[in-house]
Amino acid sequence: QVQLVESGGGLVQAGGSLNLSCAASGSGFSINSMGWNRQAPGKQREFVATILLSSGRTNYADSVKGRFTISRDNAKNTVYLQMNSLKPEDTAVYYCRLTVMSGYPYWGQGTQVTVSS
């Protein structure tokens, strides 16, 4: 069983920064990738960023490229999302996602990010 614990959300003014983290724990699984999705009120959950744990290869949604940076600490099974130049439209609940080698995804409980104008 996989447990994901997220932290780092909060309230910030437009142009500010936040750093989210997500730590995975449990046993009996091998991680393929970790990443973040987000869901704004009244909208569907959307992809934000992902990172392959073996290679460190990253992928970003166009809306966050150049502003967000995803990184990982393999020893700690932890992924980070550094969010800079935040905009009000970045306001959402951010969910950590862990995908194991079989392709099955696990989700965190979500952390609220609110960007005021």
C-alpha positions as CSV (number, residue, x, y, z in Angstrom):
1,Q,0.0,0.0,0.0
2,V,1.2,3.5,-0.9
3,Q,0.7,6.6,1.2
4,L,1.3,10.1,-0.1
5,V,1.7,13.1,2.2
6,E,1.6,16.5,0.6
7,S,2.6,19.8,2.2
8,G,3.5,23.4,1.2
9,G,0.2,24.8,0.0
10,G,-1.2,28.2,1.2
11,L,-2.1,31.7,0.3
12,V,0.2,33.9,-1.7
13,Q,-0.1,37.1,-3.7
14,A,0.3,37.1,-7.5
15,G,3.9,37.0,-8.5
16,G,4.9,35.1,-5.4
17,S,6.2,31.6,-4.9
18,L,5.4,28.4,-3.1
19,N,7.1,25.0,-2.9
20,L,5.0,21.9,-2.6
21,S,6.4,18.6,-1.5
22,C,5.0,15.0,-1.6
23,A,6.5,12.2,0.3
24,A,5.7,8.6,-0.5
25,S,5.8,5.7,2.0
26,G,4.8,2.1,2.1
27,S,6.2,-1.1,0.9
28,G,5.9,-3.5,-2.0
29,F,5.9,-1.1,-4.8
30,S,8.3,0.3,-7.4
31,I,7.9,3.9,-8.5
32,N,7.9,4.8,-12.2
33,S,7.0,8.5,-11.9
34,M,5.7,11.1,-9.6
35,G,4.0,14.3,-10.4
36,W,1.3,16.9,-9.8
37,N,-2.2,17.5,-11.1
38,R,-4.6,20.3,-10.0
39,Q,-8.3,21.0,-9.9
40,A,-9.8,24.4,-9.8
41,P,-13.4,25.0,-8.6
42,G,-15.8,23.9,-11.3
43,K,-13.1,22.5,-13.5
44,Q,-11.7,19.1,-14.3
45,R,-8.5,17.9,-12.8
46,E,-5.6,18.7,-15.1
47,F,-2.0,17.7,-15.5
48,V,0.7,20.0,-14.2
49,A,4.0,18.3,-14.2
50,T,5.6,14.9,-13.9
51,I,9.1,13.4,-13.4
52,L,10.5,10.0,-14.1
53,L,12.3,8.8,-10.9
54,S,14.9,6.8,-12.8
55,S,16.1,9.3,-15.4
56,G,14.8,12.6,-13.9
57,R,13.1,13.4,-17.2
58,T,10.4,16.0,-16.7
59,N,7.3,17.1,-18.5
60,Y,5.1,20.2,-17.9
61,A,1.8,21.6,-18.9
62,D,2.2,24.5,-21.3
63,S,0.5,26.8,-18.7
64,V,3.2,26.3,-16.2
65,K,6.4,26.0,-18.3
66,G,9.1,28.4,-17.3
67,R,7.4,29.1,-14.0
68,F,7.2,25.7,-12.2
69,T,10.0,23.3,-11.6
70,I,9.5,19.7,-10.5
71,S,12.3,17.8,-8.8
72,R,12.8,14.6,-6.8
73,D,14.8,13.1,-4.0
74,N,14.9,9.4,-4.8
75,A,16.4,8.5,-1.4
76,K,13.4,10.0,0.3
77,N,10.8,9.0,-2.3
78,T,9.8,12.7,-2.3
79,V,8.9,15.0,-5.2
80,Y,8.8,18.8,-5.1
81,L,7.1,21.4,-7.1
82,Q,8.7,24.9,-7.0
83,M,6.1,27.4,-8.2
84,N,7.3,30.9,-9.1
85,S,5.5,33.9,-10.7
86,L,2.2,32.5,-9.5
87,K,-1.0,33.8,-11.1
88,P,-4.6,33.9,-9.8
89,E,-5.4,31.2,-12.4
90,D,-3.0,28.9,-10.6
91,T,-5.5,28.7,-7.7
92,A,-6.5,25.1,-7.2
93,V,-6.2,22.0,-5.1
94,Y,-2.9,20.4,-6.1
95,Y,-2.8,16.6,-6.0
96,C,0.3,14.5,-5.9
97,R,0.3,11.5,-8.1
98,L,2.6,8.4,-7.9
99,T,2.6,5.9,-10.7
100,V,4.0,2.5,-10.1
101,M,5.7,0.3,-12.7
102,S,2.4,-1.4,-13.6
103,G,0.9,2.0,-14.5
104,Y,-1.4,2.1,-11.6
105,P,-1.7,5.7,-10.1
106,Y,-2.0,6.6,-6.5
107,W,-3.2,10.0,-5.3
108,G,-2.5,12.3,-2.4
109,Q,-5.3,14.0,-0.4
110,G,-4.6,17.4,-2.1
111,T,-3.2,20.7,-0.8
112,Q,-4.9,24.1,-1.5
113,V,-3.0,26.8,-3.3
114,T,-4.6,30.2,-3.4
115,V,-3.2,33.1,-5.4
116,S,-4.7,36.5,-4.7
117,S,-4.6,39.3,-7.3
